[in-house]
Each structure stands twice: as C-alpha cells, then as structure tokens.
Amino acid sequence: MHIITYAVFSYLITAAISFAVIGVIVGISKLLSSPNAS
C-alpha cells in the first residue's frame, strides 16, 4: 500500500510541477504579447 501511495503522490507532484511550468510559460507569453497587441 505504501508503494502505491508513494507512486500516486509522485505522479501528482510531477503533474503539478508540469502544470505550473506550462502556466508560467503561458503567462509570460501572454504578458509579452499583450503590449504588442494593444
């Protein structure tokens, strides 16, 4: 059971980190393209 919970937690942490990186990249790209568009 501990191995399964560890695998689930590691998967959730990896997914959270990947989503955070994607969110930061999208946010930076939007901030960079916003002034140019307006």
C-alpha distance matrix in Angstrom:
0.0 3.8 5.4 5.2 6.3 8.6 9.9 10.7 12.3 14.2 15.4 16.6 18.3 19.9 21.1 22.4 24.3 25.8 26.9 28.4 30.3 31.6 32.6 34.5 36.2 37.3 38.5 40.5 42.0 43.0 44.5 46.4 47.6 48.5 51.6 52.9 52.6 54.3
3.8 0.0 3.8 5.4 5.1 6.0 8.5 9.8 10.4 12.0 14.0 15.2 16.2 18.0 19.7 20.7 22.2 24.1 25.4 26.6 28.3 30.0 31.1 32.6 34.4 35.7 36.8 38.6 40.3 41.4 42.8 44.6 46.1 47.0 49.9 51.2 51.2 52.9
5.4 3.8 0.0 3.8 5.5 5.1 6.1 8.6 9.9 10.4 12.2 14.2 15.2 16.3 18.2 19.8 20.9 22.4 24.1 25.5 26.9 28.4 29.9 31.4 32.9 34.3 35.7 37.4 38.8 40.2 41.7 43.3 44.7 45.8 48.8 49.9 49.9 51.8
5.2 5.4 3.8 0.0 3.8 5.4 5.1 6.2 8.6 9.9 10.5 12.3 14.2 15.3 16.4 18.2 20.0 21.0 22.4 24.2 25.8 26.9 28.3 30.2 31.6 32.7 34.2 36.1 37.4 38.5 40.2 41.9 43.1 44.1 47.3 48.3 48.1 50.0
6.3 5.1 5.5 3.8 0.0 3.8 5.4 5.0 6.1 8.5 9.8 10.5 12.1 14.1 15.2 16.2 18.2 19.8 20.8 22.2 24.2 25.5 26.5 28.3 30.1 31.2 32.3 34.3 35.9 36.8 38.3 40.3 41.6 42.4 45.4 46.7 46.5 48.2
8.6 6.0 5.1 5.4 3.8 0.0 3.8 5.4 5.1 6.0 8.5 9.8 10.4 12.1 14.1 15.1 16.3 18.2 19.8 20.8 22.4 24.2 25.4 26.8 28.5 30.0 31.1 32.8 34.4 35.7 37.0 38.8 40.3 41.3 44.2 45.4 45.5 47.3
9.9 8.5 6.1 5.1 5.4 3.8 0.0 3.8 5.5 5.1 6.1 8.6 9.9 10.5 12.2 14.1 15.3 16.4 18.2 19.8 21.1 22.4 24.0 25.7 27.0 28.3 29.9 31.6 32.9 34.2 35.9 37.4 38.7 39.9 42.9 43.9 43.9 45.9
10.7 9.8 8.6 6.2 5.0 5.4 3.8 0.0 3.8 5.5 5.1 6.1 8.6 9.9 10.5 12.1 14.2 15.3 16.3 18.1 20.0 21.0 22.1 24.2 25.7 26.6 28.0 30.1 31.4 32.4 34.1 35.9 37.0 38.0 41.1 42.3 42.0 43.8
12.3 10.4 9.9 8.6 6.1 5.1 5.5 3.8 0.0 3.8 5.4 5.1 6.1 8.5 9.8 10.3 12.2 14.1 15.1 16.2 18.2 19.8 20.7 22.3 24.2 25.4 26.4 28.3 30.0 31.0 32.4 34.3 35.7 36.6 39.5 40.9 40.8 42.5
14.2 12.0 10.4 9.9 8.5 6.0 5.1 5.5 3.8 0.0 3.8 5.5 5.1 6.1 8.5 9.8 10.5 12.2 14.1 15.2 16.5 18.3 19.7 21.0 22.6 24.2 25.4 27.0 28.5 30.0 31.3 32.9 34.4 35.6 38.5 39.6 39.8 41.7
15.4 14.0 12.2 10.5 9.8 8.5 6.1 5.1 5.4 3.8 0.0 3.8 5.5 5.1 6.1 8.5 9.9 10.5 12.1 14.1 15.4 16.4 18.1 19.9 21.1 22.3 23.9 25.7 26.9 28.2 30.0 31.5 32.7 33.9 37.0 37.9 37.8 39.9
16.6 15.2 14.2 12.3 10.5 9.8 8.6 6.1 5.1 5.5 3.8 0.0 3.8 5.5 5.1 6.0 8.6 9.8 10.4 12.0 14.2 15.2 16.1 18.1 19.9 20.7 21.9 24.1 25.5 26.4 28.0 29.9 31.1 32.0 35.1 36.3 36.1 37.8
18.3 16.2 15.2 14.2 12.1 10.4 9.9 8.6 6.1 5.1 5.5 3.8 0.0 3.8 5.4 5.0 6.1 8.6 9.8 10.4 12.3 14.2 15.1 16.4 18.3 19.8 20.7 22.4 24.2 25.4 26.6 28.4 30.0 31.0 33.8 35.1 35.3 37.0
19.9 18.0 16.3 15.3 14.1 12.1 10.5 9.9 8.5 6.1 5.1 5.5 3.8 0.0 3.8 5.5 5.2 6.1 8.6 9.8 10.6 12.3 14.1 15.4 16.6 18.3 19.8 21.2 22.6 24.2 25.6 27.0 28.5 29.8 32.7 33.7 33.9 35.9
21.1 19.7 18.2 16.4 15.2 14.1 12.2 10.5 9.8 8.5 6.1 5.1 5.4 3.8 0.0 3.8 5.5 5.1 6.1 8.5 9.9 10.5 12.0 14.1 15.3 16.3 17.9 19.9 21.0 22.1 24.0 25.6 26.6 27.8 31.0 31.9 31.7 33.8
22.4 20.7 19.8 18.2 16.2 15.1 14.1 12.1 10.3 9.8 8.5 6.0 5.0 5.5 3.8 0.0 3.8 5.5 5.1 6.1 8.6 9.9 10.3 12.2 14.2 15.2 16.1 18.2 19.8 20.7 22.1 24.1 25.4 26.2 29.2 30.6 30.5 32.2
24.3 22.2 20.9 20.0 18.2 16.3 15.3 14.2 12.2 10.5 9.9 8.6 6.1 5.2 5.5 3.8 0.0 3.8 5.5 5.0 6.2 8.6 9.7 10.5 12.3 14.2 15.1 16.5 18.3 19.8 20.9 22.4 24.2 25.3 28.0 29.3 29.7 31.5
25.8 24.1 22.4 21.0 19.8 18.2 16.4 15.3 14.1 12.2 10.5 9.8 8.6 6.1 5.1 5.5 3.8 0.0 3.8 5.4 5.1 6.2 8.5 9.9 10.6 12.2 14.0 15.4 16.5 18.2 19.9 21.1 22.4 23.9 26.8 27.6 27.8 30.0
26.9 25.4 24.1 22.4 20.8 19.8 18.2 16.3 15.1 14.1 12.1 10.4 9.8 8.6 6.1 5.1 5.5 3.8 0.0 3.8 5.5 5.1 6.0 8.5 9.9 10.4 11.9 14.1 15.2 16.1 18.0 19.7 20.7 21.8 24.9 26.0 25.8 27.7
28.4 26.6 25.5 24.2 22.2 20.8 19.8 18.1 16.2 15.2 14.1 12.0 10.4 9.8 8.5 6.1 5.0 5.4 3.8 0.0 3.8 5.5 5.0 6.1 8.6 9.8 10.3 12.2 14.1 15.1 16.2 18.1 19.8 20.6 23.4 24.8 25.1 26.7
30.3 28.3 26.9 25.8 24.2 22.4 21.1 20.0 18.2 16.5 15.4 14.2 12.3 10.6 9.9 8.6 6.2 5.1 5.5 3.8 0.0 3.8 5.4 5.2 6.2 8.6 9.8 10.6 12.3 14.1 15.3 16.5 18.2 19.7 22.3 23.3 23.9 25.9
31.6 30.0 28.4 26.9 25.5 24.2 22.4 21.0 19.8 18.3 16.4 15.2 14.2 12.3 10.5 9.9 8.6 6.2 5.1 5.5 3.8 0.0 3.8 5.5 5.1 6.1 8.4 9.9 10.5 12.1 14.1 15.3 16.3 17.8 20.9 21.5 21.7 23.9
32.6 31.1 29.9 28.3 26.5 25.4 24.0 22.1 20.7 19.7 18.1 16.1 15.1 14.1 12.0 10.3 9.7 8.5 6.0 5.0 5.4 3.8 0.0 3.8 5.5 5.1 5.9 8.5 9.8 10.4 12.1 14.1 15.2 15.9 19.0 20.3 20.2 22.0
34.5 32.6 31.4 30.2 28.3 26.8 25.7 24.2 22.3 21.0 19.9 18.1 16.4 15.4 14.1 12.2 10.5 9.9 8.5 6.1 5.2 5.5 3.8 0.0 3.8 5.5 5.0 6.1 8.5 9.8 10.4 12.1 14.1 15.1 17.6 19.0 19.6 21.3
36.2 34.4 32.9 31.6 30.1 28.5 27.0 25.7 24.2 22.6 21.1 19.9 18.3 16.6 15.3 14.2 12.3 10.6 9.9 8.6 6.2 5.1 5.5 3.8 0.0 3.8 5.4 5.2 6.1 8.5 9.9 10.5 12.1 14.0 16.5 17.2 17.9 20.1
37.3 35.7 34.3 32.7 31.2 30.0 28.3 26.6 25.4 24.2 22.3 20.7 19.8 18.3 16.3 15.2 14.2 12.2 10.4 9.8 8.6 6.1 5.1 5.5 3.8 0.0 3.8 5.5 5.1 6.1 8.6 9.8 10.4 11.8 14.9 15.7 15.6 17.8
38.5 36.8 35.7 34.2 32.3 31.1 29.9 28.0 26.4 25.4 23.9 21.9 20.7 19.8 17.9 16.1 15.1 14.0 11.9 10.3 9.8 8.4 5.9 5.0 5.4 3.8 0.0 3.8 5.5 5.1 6.1 8.6 9.9 10.3 13.1 14.7 15.0 16.4
40.5 38.6 37.4 36.1 34.3 32.8 31.6 30.1 28.3 27.0 25.7 24.1 22.4 21.2 19.9 18.2 16.5 15.4 14.1 12.2 10.6 9.9 8.5 6.1 5.2 5.5 3.8 0.0 3.8 5.4 5.0 6.1 8.5 9.8 11.8 13.1 14.3 16.0
42.0 40.3 38.8 37.4 35.9 34.4 32.9 31.4 30.0 28.5 26.9 25.5 24.2 22.6 21.0 19.8 18.3 16.5 15.2 14.1 12.3 10.5 9.8 8.5 6.1 5.1 5.5 3.8 0.0 3.8 5.5 5.1 6.0 8.4 10.9 11.2 11.9 14.3
43.0 41.4 40.2 38.5 36.8 35.7 34.2 32.4 31.0 30.0 28.2 26.4 25.4 24.2 22.1 20.7 19.8 18.2 16.1 15.1 14.1 12.1 10.4 9.8 8.5 6.1 5.1 5.4 3.8 0.0 3.8 5.4 5.1 5.7 9.0 10.0 9.9 11.8
44.5 42.8 41.7 40.2 38.3 37.0 35.9 34.1 32.4 31.3 30.0 28.0 26.6 25.6 24.0 22.1 20.9 19.9 18.0 16.2 15.3 14.1 12.1 10.4 9.9 8.6 6.1 5.0 5.5 3.8 0.0 3.8 5.6 5.2 7.2 9.3 10.2 11.2
46.4 44.6 43.3 41.9 40.3 38.8 37.4 35.9 34.3 32.9 31.5 29.9 28.4 27.0 25.6 24.1 22.4 21.1 19.7 18.1 16.5 15.3 14.1 12.1 10.5 9.8 8.6 6.1 5.1 5.4 3.8 0.0 3.8 5.7 6.6 7.3 9.2 11.0
47.6 46.1 44.7 43.1 41.6 40.3 38.7 37.0 35.7 34.4 32.7 31.1 30.0 28.5 26.6 25.4 24.2 22.4 20.7 19.8 18.2 16.3 15.2 14.1 12.1 10.4 9.9 8.5 6.0 5.1 5.6 3.8 0.0 3.8 5.8 5.3 6.1 8.7
48.5 47.0 45.8 44.1 42.4 41.3 39.9 38.0 36.6 35.6 33.9 32.0 31.0 29.8 27.8 26.2 25.3 23.9 21.8 20.6 19.7 17.8 15.9 15.1 14.0 11.8 10.3 9.8 8.4 5.7 5.2 5.7 3.8 0.0 3.8 5.5 5.2 6.2
51.6 49.9 48.8 47.3 45.4 44.2 42.9 41.1 39.5 38.5 37.0 35.1 33.8 32.7 31.0 29.2 28.0 26.8 24.9 23.4 22.3 20.9 19.0 17.6 16.5 14.9 13.1 11.8 10.9 9.0 7.2 6.6 5.8 3.8 0.0 3.8 5.5 5.2
52.9 51.2 49.9 48.3 46.7 45.4 43.9 42.3 40.9 39.6 37.9 36.3 35.1 33.7 31.9 30.6 29.3 27.6 26.0 24.8 23.3 21.5 20.3 19.0 17.2 15.7 14.7 13.1 11.2 10.0 9.3 7.3 5.3 5.5 3.8 0.0 3.8 5.6
52.6 51.2 49.9 48.1 46.5 45.5 43.9 42.0 40.8 39.8 37.8 36.1 35.3 33.9 31.7 30.5 29.7 27.8 25.8 25.1 23.9 21.7 20.2 19.6 17.9 15.6 15.0 14.3 11.9 9.9 10.2 9.2 6.1 5.2 5.5 3.8 0.0 3.8
54.3 52.9 51.8 50.0 48.2 47.3 45.9 43.8 42.5 41.7 39.9 37.8 37.0 35.9 33.8 32.2 31.5 30.0 27.7 26.7 25.9 23.9 22.0 21.3 20.1 17.8 16.4 16.0 14.3 11.8 11.2 11.0 8.7 6.2 5.2 5.6 3.8 0.0
